[in-house]
Amino acid sequence: MAKKKREVQEINASSMADISFLLLIFFLVTTSMATDKGLARKLPAPVEEAQDSTQVDIKQRNIMQILINSNDLLMVNGDVIPVTKLKERAKEFIANPNNSENLPEKKPENIPFMGTQNITKDHVISLQNDRGTSYQAYIDVQNELVAAYSELRDELSREKFQGVSYAELDTAKQKAIQIYYPQRISEAEPKNYGQQNQGGAQ
């Protein structure tokens, strides 16, 4: 007699869609998505309507003007410099260690943990780029400016708090360091000034 072929039972796939859906939800909930962090910036506080505009006038010595033209050339207060020298230039401007008359003026400020200190609290770094400036040049300048503040804060922290780095300080002491070196970077709207500065910057 011929042997009958054994019939293979069909797999019930009706619940596969439900299982796939549950797995999808599980991975969405448990997986952490990598996100790129942007540069931290704070917009200046709005001027009160009753406030006279002359009260917010900034002395020229307190302003560090940084321009990036359409050829990615960097100009700081009229001087063309490579981006590699921007950090040290910014640190000197922010700290004014020798109390130079052409750098930001120092004013007394009562700072927690430090007492009264003479600081350049009114300094402003004004950054403006051309509409043709490359994104990489813009980021390179931003990184150098942020690095200048970071290094100054870390140096001050180690000086005032027995060698402890800024990152290791508690929140109260970090705020004290921030009062001493407030990060004041003002970004103006990009303009098409690259062509008129291009000749002088080369």
Backbone bond lengths (Angstrom), bond angles and torsions (degrees), N, CA, C in turn:
res aa  C-N    CA-C-N  psi(-1)  N-CA   C-N-CA  omega(-1)  CA-C   N-CA-C  phi
1 M - - - 1.453 - - 1.528 110.17 -
2 A 1.331 113.95 141.34 1.482 118.34 178.48 1.518 109.29 -75.42
3 K 1.370 112.59 137.79 1.470 117.63 179.28 1.526 110.50 -77.88
4 K 1.294 114.91 136.59 1.459 119.36 177.06 1.535 109.84 -76.91
5 K 1.338 114.24 136.36 1.464 118.63 176.61 1.520 109.94 -68.54
6 R 1.317 111.78 135.98 1.472 117.06 -179.14 1.525 110.04 -74.45
7 E 1.267 116.64 124.88 1.461 120.61 -179.14 1.534 110.89 -75.83
8 V 1.330 114.90 132.85 1.484 120.99 178.48 1.518 108.30 -87.48
9 Q 1.302 113.87 126.62 1.460 118.10 -179.41 1.523 110.54 -71.59
10 E 1.293 115.18 138.82 1.462 120.87 179.03 1.527 110.16 -74.08
11 I 1.348 114.28 142.87 1.477 119.99 178.07 1.521 109.11 -83.52
12 N 1.300 114.32 130.94 1.460 119.26 178.60 1.534 109.02 -77.32
13 A 1.344 116.15 107.93 1.470 121.39 -176.13 1.524 112.35 -99.67
14 S 1.297 116.45 13.00 1.470 118.64 -176.73 1.522 113.07 -66.23
15 S 1.341 116.07 -26.94 1.469 118.35 -177.84 1.525 112.80 -95.62
16 M 1.349 118.19 -2.02 1.465 120.68 -178.06 1.526 112.11 -63.01
17 A 1.317 116.43 -37.17 1.470 119.57 179.56 1.522 110.91 -63.49
18 D 1.343 115.93 -40.46 1.465 119.82 178.27 1.522 111.07 -64.43
19 I 1.338 117.21 -41.28 1.465 120.69 179.93 1.527 110.63 -65.20
20 S 1.339 116.90 -42.73 1.467 120.91 178.78 1.517 111.36 -61.89
21 F 1.323 115.75 -40.74 1.465 120.79 179.57 1.522 110.83 -64.11
22 L 1.325 116.43 -42.31 1.466 120.36 179.18 1.534 111.51 -65.49
23 L 1.333 116.63 -40.10 1.463 120.32 177.38 1.524 111.44 -63.86
24 L 1.328 116.21 -39.57 1.457 120.56 178.56 1.520 111.10 -61.55
25 I 1.330 116.47 -46.51 1.466 120.74 177.89 1.521 111.00 -61.38
26 F 1.329 116.59 -40.58 1.466 121.13 -179.59 1.523 111.19 -60.24
27 F 1.339 116.98 -46.87 1.465 119.97 -178.69 1.524 112.21 -70.19
28 L 1.317 116.74 -33.67 1.470 119.33 177.40 1.524 111.43 -65.33
29 V 1.329 115.90 -37.87 1.471 120.79 -177.51 1.525 111.29 -75.55
30 T 1.334 116.89 -39.23 1.464 120.10 -172.36 1.523 114.01 -90.32
31 T 1.333 117.98 -18.63 1.463 120.07 -177.39 1.515 110.26 -85.45
32 S 1.335 116.66 131.51 1.464 121.36 176.14 1.512 108.93 -93.64
33 M 1.323 116.05 128.37 1.453 121.37 -177.72 1.520 109.55 -87.09
34 A 1.325 116.90 135.41 1.465 121.27 177.06 1.516 109.09 -77.65
35 T 1.314 116.46 128.81 1.458 121.09 -179.49 1.521 109.12 -124.71
36 D 1.318 116.40 139.43 1.457 121.22 176.91 1.514 109.12 -81.17
37 K 1.329 115.07 132.97 1.457 119.80 179.29 1.526 109.60 -91.21
38 G 1.302 116.58 136.32 1.455 120.59 178.12 1.514 111.32 -87.30
39 L 1.313 115.13 179.72 1.451 120.25 178.43 1.519 109.62 -79.62
40 A 1.313 116.01 132.35 1.461 120.62 -177.76 1.520 109.91 -75.77
41 R 1.283 117.44 123.10 1.454 122.42 177.92 1.518 109.74 -139.31
42 K 1.325 116.16 146.65 1.451 121.49 176.33 1.520 108.92 -119.78
43 L 1.322 116.09 131.30 1.449 119.47 175.65 1.526 109.72 -73.08
44 P 1.335 117.36 146.72 1.462 118.58 178.68 1.518 110.97 -65.08
45 A 1.325 115.33 150.91 1.463 120.40 179.40 1.523 109.97 -65.20
46 P 1.347 118.17 142.50 1.466 119.79 179.83 1.512 111.67 -65.84
47 V 1.337 115.36 144.92 1.455 120.85 178.86 1.516 109.19 -77.65
48 E 1.325 116.99 132.32 1.454 120.65 179.60 1.520 109.71 -64.78
49 E 1.336 115.43 146.68 1.462 120.47 -176.05 1.523 111.88 -60.31
50 A 1.318 116.58 -36.52 1.468 120.01 -176.50 1.519 112.19 -80.23
51 Q 1.320 118.30 -7.05 1.452 121.17 -175.83 1.514 110.25 -79.97
52 D 1.338 115.90 133.33 1.452 121.62 178.61 1.524 109.15 -71.18
53 S 1.322 117.19 137.04 1.460 120.65 -177.79 1.521 111.84 -63.50
54 T 1.322 118.64 -25.77 1.462 121.12 -179.41 1.518 111.57 -69.23
55 Q 1.323 117.74 -18.20 1.453 121.51 -178.57 1.526 112.05 -75.38
56 V 1.322 117.81 -18.45 1.452 120.70 -179.72 1.523 111.70 -105.69
57 D 1.336 116.85 12.24 1.449 121.29 177.78 1.526 109.52 -65.50
58 I 1.337 117.36 136.84 1.454 122.35 -177.13 1.524 109.02 -110.50
59 K 1.314 116.33 132.08 1.454 120.55 178.37 1.520 109.76 -66.46
60 Q 1.325 115.56 145.51 1.460 120.82 -176.20 1.520 112.10 -60.60
61 R 1.321 117.65 -35.44 1.465 120.56 -178.66 1.526 112.18 -65.89
62 N 1.337 116.50 -20.74 1.462 120.86 -178.91 1.523 113.23 -88.19
63 I 1.340 117.42 0.73 1.461 121.04 -176.07 1.530 110.23 -112.17
64 M 1.309 115.65 129.14 1.462 121.66 170.66 1.521 106.39 -108.14
65 Q 1.325 116.53 109.96 1.461 121.00 -175.14 1.523 109.76 -95.86
66 I 1.317 115.64 121.08 1.461 122.10 -179.22 1.523 108.88 -116.72
67 L 1.328 115.99 125.20 1.457 121.56 179.05 1.529 108.86 -122.51
68 I 1.327 116.55 139.14 1.465 122.43 174.34 1.523 106.55 -120.98
69 N 1.353 116.99 117.60 1.452 118.20 -176.43 1.526 112.06 -86.45
70 S 1.310 115.92 -174.98 1.467 120.41 -174.49 1.523 112.37 -70.17
71 N 1.337 117.45 -15.10 1.469 121.77 176.27 1.521 111.36 -96.30
72 D 1.331 116.63 11.45 1.469 123.14 -179.79 1.522 112.61 66.17
73 L 1.328 117.58 21.26 1.460 121.08 175.23 1.525 109.17 -83.79
74 L 1.321 115.35 140.22 1.466 121.82 -173.00 1.518 110.11 -104.53
75 M 1.324 115.79 130.18 1.458 121.50 177.90 1.525 109.22 -124.53
76 V 1.340 116.23 125.83 1.461 122.01 -179.27 1.520 108.65 -119.16
77 N 1.322 115.94 113.70 1.470 121.99 -177.88 1.523 111.54 49.06
78 G 1.325 116.05 41.26 1.464 121.32 176.51 1.509 114.98 90.72
79 D 1.347 118.49 -9.95 1.465 121.74 -179.68 1.526 109.98 -100.68
80 V 1.332 116.75 131.56 1.465 120.88 175.84 1.525 108.19 -84.04
81 I 1.331 116.50 121.86 1.465 121.39 -178.71 1.524 109.44 -134.44
82 P 1.341 117.62 155.42 1.474 119.33 173.24 1.521 109.93 -73.62
83 V 1.323 116.14 153.72 1.465 120.20 -177.50 1.530 111.33 -63.09
84 T 1.335 117.25 -23.55 1.469 120.75 -179.61 1.526 112.61 -67.34
85 K 1.328 117.14 -19.23 1.469 120.62 179.68 1.523 112.58 -99.06
86 L 1.337 116.53 -1.70 1.462 119.86 -175.65 1.522 111.97 -67.46
87 K 1.316 118.09 -39.45 1.466 120.60 -176.02 1.533 111.49 -60.26
88 E 1.334 116.97 -48.57 1.464 119.91 -179.46 1.524 111.49 -66.68
89 R 1.326 116.14 -35.85 1.466 120.12 177.07 1.525 109.92 -64.54
90 A 1.312 116.75 -41.63 1.458 120.90 179.71 1.528 111.39 -67.99
91 K 1.319 117.36 -40.11 1.471 120.99 179.24 1.524 110.97 -61.50
92 E 1.323 116.39 -42.29 1.470 119.87 178.55 1.522 110.78 -64.55
93 F 1.332 116.03 -39.40 1.468 120.09 179.42 1.522 111.26 -66.27
94 I 1.319 116.82 -45.82 1.468 120.95 -176.17 1.519 111.57 -66.94
95 A 1.327 117.56 -42.34 1.469 121.17 -173.78 1.522 112.60 -88.70
96 N 1.341 117.35 -31.72 1.468 121.86 -173.74 1.536 110.09 42.65
97 P 1.332 117.40 63.47 1.470 120.49 -172.07 1.522 114.46 -62.76
98 N 1.345 117.32 -29.48 1.472 120.76 -178.10 1.516 113.03 -100.55
99 N 1.327 116.15 12.08 1.467 122.00 179.89 1.534 111.62 52.32
100 S 1.339 114.48 47.83 1.458 120.67 -179.06 1.525 110.50 -70.44
101 E 1.339 116.13 146.44 1.461 120.72 -177.52 1.525 112.79 -74.59
102 N 1.331 117.37 -18.97 1.462 119.00 179.25 1.526 112.78 -97.59
103 L 1.338 116.51 9.38 1.459 122.89 174.75 1.530 108.72 -116.89
104 P 1.325 118.66 168.37 1.465 120.73 -174.52 1.527 113.87 -51.17
105 E 1.337 114.55 137.95 1.459 119.62 179.96 1.526 110.64 -71.65
106 K 1.306 114.85 146.97 1.457 120.95 -179.81 1.524 110.05 -98.56
107 K 1.330 114.41 139.61 1.458 121.18 178.95 1.524 109.37 -131.31
108 P 1.334 117.32 146.85 1.468 119.68 179.88 1.524 111.79 -69.13
109 E 1.318 115.74 139.59 1.462 122.19 178.90 1.523 108.55 -144.00
110 N 1.332 116.19 130.48 1.463 120.44 177.46 1.526 109.00 -82.80
111 I 1.319 116.09 112.74 1.459 122.11 -174.39 1.525 109.64 -114.23
112 P 1.327 118.26 131.35 1.473 120.90 177.68 1.524 111.31 -53.19
113 F 1.328 115.86 142.89 1.464 125.31 178.81 1.528 113.33 71.25
114 M 1.348 117.79 -10.49 1.469 119.94 -175.11 1.516 113.92 -123.80
115 G 1.332 116.91 -18.31 1.458 119.68 -175.93 1.519 111.17 78.76
116 T 1.327 117.01 -156.25 1.468 121.78 -178.47 1.521 110.18 -79.19
117 Q 1.334 115.00 124.27 1.467 121.84 -179.06 1.527 108.90 -129.20
118 N 1.335 115.92 144.03 1.459 121.01 173.98 1.527 108.74 -87.71
119 I 1.325 116.65 115.14 1.460 121.11 -175.64 1.524 110.69 -130.90
120 T 1.334 115.43 161.92 1.475 121.61 179.29 1.529 109.43 -94.08
121 K 1.321 115.78 61.51 1.467 120.13 -172.67 1.526 113.32 -69.37
122 D 1.343 118.22 -16.32 1.464 120.66 -178.17 1.525 112.68 -98.06
123 H 1.322 118.13 7.43 1.469 119.57 -178.63 1.532 110.37 -69.14
124 V 1.323 115.96 150.40 1.470 121.94 177.50 1.523 108.29 -140.65
125 I 1.325 116.49 131.19 1.462 121.79 171.97 1.516 107.18 -100.97
126 S 1.329 115.68 112.51 1.463 121.63 -177.41 1.524 109.21 -99.33
127 L 1.323 115.47 117.57 1.460 121.45 -177.09 1.517 110.30 -112.67
128 Q 1.338 115.59 128.57 1.464 120.09 176.89 1.524 109.05 -140.30
129 N 1.306 116.04 135.61 1.461 120.60 178.62 1.517 110.37 -121.01
130 D 1.324 115.17 160.71 1.456 122.10 177.11 1.526 109.29 -79.96
131 R 1.305 115.99 156.92 1.469 119.25 178.00 1.529 111.23 -64.29
132 G 1.338 116.88 -19.67 1.453 120.67 178.64 1.517 113.87 -95.25
133 T 1.330 117.65 1.81 1.462 121.19 178.96 1.527 110.05 -63.90
134 S 1.336 115.81 137.51 1.463 118.89 179.18 1.531 110.00 -73.42
135 Y 1.312 114.78 153.40 1.459 120.03 179.79 1.528 110.79 -64.11
136 Q 1.335 117.23 -36.51 1.458 120.86 -179.30 1.526 111.25 -64.50
137 A 1.329 117.59 -40.82 1.470 120.76 178.42 1.526 110.42 -64.19
138 Y 1.317 116.03 -40.78 1.468 120.32 178.42 1.528 110.85 -61.91
139 I 1.337 116.99 -45.11 1.464 121.22 -179.78 1.527 110.91 -66.47
140 D 1.342 117.57 -39.15 1.465 121.00 179.32 1.530 110.99 -60.71
141 V 1.318 116.79 -42.16 1.466 120.68 178.78 1.526 110.37 -66.59
142 Q 1.319 117.30 -43.95 1.463 121.13 178.98 1.529 110.75 -59.82
143 N 1.333 116.32 -43.48 1.464 120.26 -179.30 1.526 111.68 -62.04
144 E 1.329 117.10 -40.47 1.463 120.66 -179.86 1.530 111.09 -66.62
145 L 1.316 116.99 -38.86 1.467 120.30 179.81 1.529 111.24 -67.96
146 V 1.327 116.36 -44.45 1.461 120.23 178.37 1.527 110.06 -64.07
147 A 1.335 116.87 -38.60 1.463 120.86 178.60 1.527 111.15 -64.23
148 A 1.332 117.45 -35.02 1.460 120.95 178.69 1.527 110.63 -62.20
149 Y 1.331 116.61 -47.53 1.468 120.06 177.59 1.529 110.93 -63.82
150 S 1.320 116.96 -41.93 1.468 120.63 -177.68 1.523 111.03 -62.44
151 E 1.323 117.07 -43.55 1.459 120.16 -179.35 1.522 111.58 -67.52
152 L 1.328 116.90 -41.62 1.463 119.95 178.54 1.528 111.20 -62.18
153 R 1.314 116.48 -43.26 1.466 120.72 179.62 1.518 111.43 -65.34
154 D 1.315 116.61 -39.50 1.460 119.94 179.87 1.533 110.83 -68.69
155 E 1.329 116.92 -41.57 1.464 120.63 178.06 1.526 110.77 -62.54
156 L 1.338 117.17 -42.70 1.459 120.76 179.29 1.524 110.74 -65.99
157 S 1.317 116.93 -40.19 1.462 121.03 179.58 1.528 110.82 -60.55
158 R 1.319 116.88 -45.43 1.466 120.47 -179.23 1.531 111.38 -67.02
159 E 1.329 115.80 -30.73 1.462 120.05 179.04 1.530 112.09 -74.16
160 K 1.319 116.73 -42.23 1.465 120.90 -173.15 1.526 113.48 -89.24
161 F 1.334 116.98 -24.25 1.465 119.79 -173.35 1.529 112.55 -123.72
162 Q 1.320 115.35 48.60 1.471 123.02 171.18 1.528 114.02 52.21
163 G 1.322 116.47 47.91 1.451 120.88 173.94 1.515 115.92 80.63
164 V 1.316 117.25 5.03 1.473 120.53 179.74 1.523 109.16 -79.43
165 S 1.322 116.64 132.51 1.461 120.24 180.00 1.523 110.78 -71.91
166 Y 1.326 114.96 160.19 1.468 120.57 179.96 1.522 111.56 -59.66
167 A 1.328 117.11 -39.96 1.466 121.37 -178.16 1.518 112.04 -64.77
168 E 1.327 117.79 -25.92 1.463 122.05 -176.99 1.525 112.89 -89.91
169 L 1.322 118.00 -7.81 1.463 120.70 -179.39 1.519 111.17 -72.13
170 D 1.329 116.00 156.07 1.466 118.87 172.81 1.523 109.29 -75.99
171 T 1.318 116.34 172.56 1.461 121.19 -173.54 1.518 112.83 -60.48
172 A 1.327 117.53 -40.87 1.465 121.01 -177.96 1.520 111.59 -63.31
173 K 1.317 116.62 -42.43 1.466 119.89 -179.42 1.525 111.24 -73.43
174 Q 1.320 117.33 -33.01 1.462 119.50 175.27 1.532 110.56 -64.04
175 K 1.320 116.96 -39.09 1.463 120.18 177.91 1.522 111.11 -64.84
176 A 1.323 116.66 -35.23 1.464 120.47 176.89 1.527 110.70 -64.11
177 I 1.319 116.57 -41.90 1.466 121.16 177.23 1.525 110.28 -63.97
178 Q 1.334 116.20 -38.27 1.464 120.47 -179.97 1.522 111.50 -67.42
179 I 1.332 117.36 -30.82 1.463 120.12 175.39 1.523 109.77 -67.62
180 Y 1.314 115.84 -39.64 1.466 120.95 179.97 1.529 110.35 -66.11
181 Y 1.335 116.08 -44.80 1.461 121.34 178.97 1.522 109.45 -123.29
182 P 1.336 118.31 78.66 1.467 119.96 178.68 1.531 110.09 -71.93
183 Q 1.315 116.31 135.60 1.463 120.11 179.31 1.517 109.13 -81.29
184 R 1.328 115.65 110.48 1.463 120.60 -176.14 1.525 109.01 -125.42
185 I 1.314 115.29 89.56 1.467 122.20 178.17 1.526 107.49 -116.46
186 S 1.307 116.15 118.88 1.462 121.79 -179.35 1.522 108.77 -107.56
187 E 1.330 116.04 126.36 1.462 120.77 -179.21 1.519 110.33 -108.32
188 A 1.341 115.34 120.66 1.456 120.62 179.07 1.519 110.09 -90.42
189 E 1.323 115.77 162.64 1.467 120.44 179.47 1.520 110.01 -66.36
190 P 1.337 118.23 135.40 1.468 120.53 179.60 1.530 111.53 -57.84
191 K 1.351 115.33 146.32 1.457 120.99 179.18 1.517 109.67 -132.67
192 N 1.321 115.63 165.31 1.463 121.03 177.14 1.527 109.64 -94.73
193 Y 1.338 115.81 67.55 1.452 119.23 178.78 1.524 111.07 -104.21
194 G 1.335 118.17 0.02 1.459 122.27 -173.24 1.516 113.49 -58.03
195 Q 1.333 117.98 -40.81 1.447 120.38 -175.87 1.524 112.36 -67.07
196 Q 1.334 117.15 -38.26 1.460 118.99 -176.61 1.525 111.80 -75.98
197 N 1.349 118.20 -25.07 1.461 120.62 178.76 1.519 111.87 -96.56
198 Q 1.311 115.69 -8.25 1.452 120.07 -170.78 1.513 111.09 -64.38
199 G 1.343 116.92 -41.06 1.448 119.14 -176.70 1.508 112.33 -67.01
200 G 1.351 117.19 -42.88 1.449 120.76 -177.84 1.493 113.19 -72.96
201 A 1.346 117.65 -23.33 1.455 119.68 -175.60 1.512 112.54 -83.81
202 Q 1.343 118.06 -16.29 1.459 120.40 -176.43 1.523 110.87 -83.61
